[in-house]
């Protein structure tokens, strides 16, 4: 996630391989993902990601 929250990089495991998605958000599309302090990363459900990029 970019500092201004206008970019998402998502690493997903699917069918035995990793897929990296990079999406730039324009206009009104912003999001507030959950931060996991134990893992030191943000968490975003796949359904939430699909809603953002639609």
Helices and strands as residue ranges (DSSP letters): E 7-14, E 17-24, E 34-36, E 41-43, H 46-53
